Amino acid sequence: MRISHRLAAAVTTAFFAILLPVNCSSRAQDAQPMRWTAVGSSEGPITIDGTPYVAETAGADWSIRRASVDTADITRFEVRAGDVWGEDRSSGENKERSELDGYKRRYEYGSDVWGAYSFLIEPGAEYQSDWTAISQMHGSKIRPFHIHFKAGRLIIYSEASGSRSGPETSIRYNQMLSRNEWHHVVFHLREGSTNGQLEIWLDGKKAVDFSGMIGATGNQAYWKYGIYRGYGPIATPLAIQFANMEVGKSDLVARVATPLPVK
């Protein structure tokens, strides 16, 4: 949930101008290891493709890193055991995260929202947690959909306003996912009680094709991505790279067949 005092915060974004080499796990980048710049965890916005994001991390230099070359739009997220965001710690929540939160740009209920991006889950030890969200359409009332990685599987959930006990959550996709290679995603969301729609393409194939009730009346949706997991501490570290993040109201169906190249 968004804590209201953050909406009034006006803190300058801190960037640490330190180039940090990382053992790059992308097969496409093995020949030329990527160099990264650590991104501070302040309240100030980090703008990616016109959308301002706020970092929610433990503040470690590995938490969020941006590619240090102008030709690449790649962001790397990593969470290690005990990486708790300050607001989670203050509220007593036993969660670990490294995310970019796009709550400053919201989409009204009934809007057609499109997104396209590529992601790579770096190799590592067998990964298990109660849950790990790696991207999510959050909102002021409900999360219309969220994408998870658990036990080697990509799992996509949708939510709709249900009974007073909370939202109704449904699994829309649950398949094994390879690590150490780029996967390409395109999504289209329209919240609605009768005309709602969720379409998600993965690597050129439609993974989710749902029509019906999704979201909640009056919801203001916003995009978040990175790593958000519970309940910690979780011993296994996890690192994910995201490239070419585009989210907005423009139709991105052309990205299904021709995703932007990861450079």
C-alpha positions in Angstrom: 0.0 0.0 0.0 1.2 3.5 -0.8 2.0 5.6 2.3 0.5 9.0 1.9 3.4 11.1 3.2 5.5 9.9 0.2 3.2 11.8 -2.2 4.4 15.1 -0.8 8.1 14.2 -0.7 10.4 16.3 -2.8 13.8 14.8 -2.4 16.5 14.9 -5.0 17.4 11.6 -6.6 20.8 10.3 -5.5 22.9 8.6 -8.1 26.2 7.1 -7.1 28.6 7.8 -9.9 30.5 4.6 -9.3 30.9 2.1 -12.2 30.4 -1.3 -10.8 31.3 -4.3 -12.9 29.0 -7.3 -12.5 29.4 -10.8 -13.8 26.8 -10.4 -16.5 24.6 -13.5 -17.0 23.0 -12.5 -20.3 24.1 -14.8 -23.1 23.9 -11.9 -25.4 26.3 -9.9 -23.3 28.9 -12.6 -22.4 31.4 -11.4 -24.9 31.3 -7.8 -23.5 30.5 -7.7 -19.8 28.1 -4.9 -18.9 29.2 -2.1 -16.6 26.6 -0.5 -14.2 25.9 2.6 -12.2 24.3 2.1 -8.8 21.1 4.0 -8.3 20.3 5.6 -5.0 17.2 4.7 -3.0 16.0 8.2 -2.4 12.4 9.5 -2.9 13.3 11.4 -6.1 12.1 10.1 -9.5 14.2 8.0 -11.9 12.6 8.6 -15.3 12.5 5.6 -17.8 10.8 6.1 -21.1 8.9 9.1 -19.7 7.6 7.4 -16.6 9.0 8.6 -13.2 9.8 5.8 -10.8 10.8 5.8 -7.2 13.3 3.3 -5.8 12.1 1.0 -3.0 15.1 -0.9 -1.8 17.4 -1.7 1.2 19.8 0.9 -0.2 22.6 -1.5 -1.0 24.9 -0.7 -4.0 23.7 -3.9 -5.7 19.9 -3.2 -5.1 19.3 -1.3 -8.4 21.8 -0.7 -11.1 21.5 1.0 -14.5 23.6 0.2 -17.6 26.4 2.7 -17.9 26.2 3.1 -21.7 23.9 5.4 -23.6 22.9 2.7 -26.1 21.4 0.3 -23.5 18.2 0.7 -21.5 18.8 -2.0 -19.0 18.1 -2.0 -15.2 19.4 -4.7 -12.9 17.7 -5.6 -9.6 19.1 -7.8 -6.9 17.8 -8.9 -3.5 19.9 -10.7 -0.9 18.8 -12.1 2.5 17.7 -9.3 4.8 17.3 -6.6 2.1 14.3 -4.8 3.7 13.0 -1.5 2.4 12.8 1.1 5.2 9.0 1.5 5.1 8.6 -2.3 5.3 10.9 -2.4 8.3 9.0 0.5 10.0 5.6 -1.3 9.5 7.0 -4.6 10.7 6.5 -6.4 7.4 8.7 -9.4 6.9 9.4 -8.7 3.2 12.4 -8.1 1.0 12.4 -6.0 -2.1 14.2 -4.0 -4.8 11.6 -2.3 -7.0 10.9 0.7 -9.1 7.5 2.1 -8.2 5.7 4.1 -10.9 2.9 5.4 -8.6 3.5 9.0 -9.9 1.9 8.0 -13.2 -1.6 6.5 -12.8 -4.2 5.1 -15.2 -7.9 5.6 -14.6 -10.3 2.7 -14.4 -11.4 1.6 -17.9 -8.3 2.9 -19.6 -6.4 0.8 -22.1 -2.9 0.4 -20.7 -0.1 -1.2 -22.7 3.4 -2.4 -21.8 6.4 -4.0 -23.5 9.7 -5.0 -22.0 12.3 -7.8 -21.9 13.7 -9.5 -18.9 16.4 -12.0 -17.9 16.5 -14.0 -14.7 20.2 -14.5 -13.9 21.4 -18.0 -13.2 21.8 -19.1 -9.6 20.8 -21.6 -6.9 17.4 -23.2 -7.1 15.0 -20.5 -6.1 12.0 -20.8 -3.7 10.0 -18.3 -1.7 6.5 -18.0 -0.5 6.0 -15.6 -3.3 8.2 -13.3 -5.5 6.6 -10.7 -7.7 8.8 -9.5 -10.5 6.4 -7.0 -12.0 2.9 -5.9 -11.1 0.2 -3.5 -12.1 -0.5 -2.1 -8.7 -3.3 0.3 -7.9 -5.0 2.5 -5.3 -7.5 -0.3 -4.5 -6.3 -3.5 -6.1 -3.6 -5.1 -8.2 -5.3 -6.0 -11.6 -2.4 -8.4 -12.4 1.0 -9.4 -11.1 3.7 -11.7 -12.4 5.7 -14.0 -10.2 8.7 -16.3 -10.3 8.7 -19.3 -8.0 10.4 -22.7 -8.2 11.5 -22.1 -11.8 8.0 -21.1 -13.0 6.5 -17.9 -14.3 3.1 -17.4 -12.7 0.6 -14.7 -13.7 -2.3 -13.7 -11.4 -5.2 -11.4 -12.0 -7.4 -9.7 -9.4 -11.0 -8.5 -9.4 -13.0 -6.8 -6.7 -15.0 -9.5 -4.9 -16.6 -10.0 -1.6 -15.9 -7.8 1.5 -13.2 -10.3 2.5 -10.9 -9.1 -0.3 -10.2 -9.4 -4.0 -10.7 -12.5 -6.0 -7.4 -13.8 -7.3 -7.0 -16.1 -10.3 -4.0 -17.8 -11.9 -3.9 -17.1 -15.6 -0.6 -18.6 -16.5 1.8 -21.1 -14.8 4.7 -22.5 -16.8 8.4 -23.3 -16.4 10.7 -20.4 -17.4 14.3 -20.7 -18.6 16.9 -18.5 -16.8 19.9 -16.8 -18.3 18.2 -15.7 -21.5 16.0 -12.8 -22.5 12.3 -13.2 -22.6 10.0 -10.6 -24.2 6.7 -9.5 -22.8 3.8 -7.4 -24.1 0.7 -6.7 -22.1 -2.7 -5.0 -22.6 -4.9 -4.2 -19.6 -8.4 -2.7 -19.4 -10.1 -2.8 -16.0 -13.8 -3.4 -16.1 -16.7 -5.3 -14.5 -18.1 -6.7 -17.7 -15.7 -5.5 -20.4 -12.4 -6.0 -18.7 -9.5 -7.5 -20.6 -6.1 -8.8 -19.9 -3.8 -9.9 -22.7 -0.2 -11.0 -22.2 2.2 -12.2 -24.8 5.4 -14.0 -23.9 8.1 -14.6 -26.5 5.7 -13.9 -29.3 3.0 -16.2 -28.1 -0.2 -15.3 -26.2 0.1 -16.5 -22.6 -3.0 -14.8 -21.2 -6.2 -14.0 -23.1 -8.9 -13.1 -20.5 -12.1 -11.1 -20.9 -14.4 -10.4 -17.9 -14.2 -8.8 -14.5 -10.8 -7.5 -13.6 -9.7 -4.7 -11.3 -11.9 -2.5 -9.2 -14.2 0.4 -9.9 -12.4 3.7 -9.3 -9.0 2.0 -9.2 -6.0 4.1 -10.2 -3.4 1.6 -11.6 0.3 2.1 -11.7 3.3 0.0 -12.8 6.0 -1.5 -10.5 8.8 -3.8 -11.4 11.9 -5.4 -9.9 11.9 -8.0 -7.1 9.4 -8.1 -4.2 9.4 -11.3 -2.1 8.2 -12.8 1.2 8.3 -13.9 3.7 11.9 -13.3 4.6 14.7 -13.6 5.3 15.1 -15.8 2.3 18.6 -17.3 2.0 18.8 -17.5 -1.8 19.8 -14.2 -3.6 18.0 -13.3 -6.8 18.9 -11.0 -9.7 16.9 -9.9 -12.7 17.6 -7.6 -15.6 14.8 -5.6 -17.4 15.4 -3.9 -20.7 13.4 -1.5 -22.9 10.6 -0.8 -20.4 7.6 0.9 -22.1 4.3 1.5 -20.3 1.5 3.8 -21.4 -1.7 4.2 -23.4 -0.1 3.7 -26.9 -0.9 0.4 -28.6 2.2 -1.8 -28.4 0.9 -4.9 -30.2 3.7 -4.5 -32.8 6.2 -5.4 -30.1 4.9 -8.9 -30.0 6.5 -9.8 -33.3 9.3 -7.3 -33.2 10.6 -6.6 -29.6 13.1 -3.9 -29.2 16.7 -5.3 -29.4 18.5 -5.7 -26.1 21.9 -4.0 -26.6 
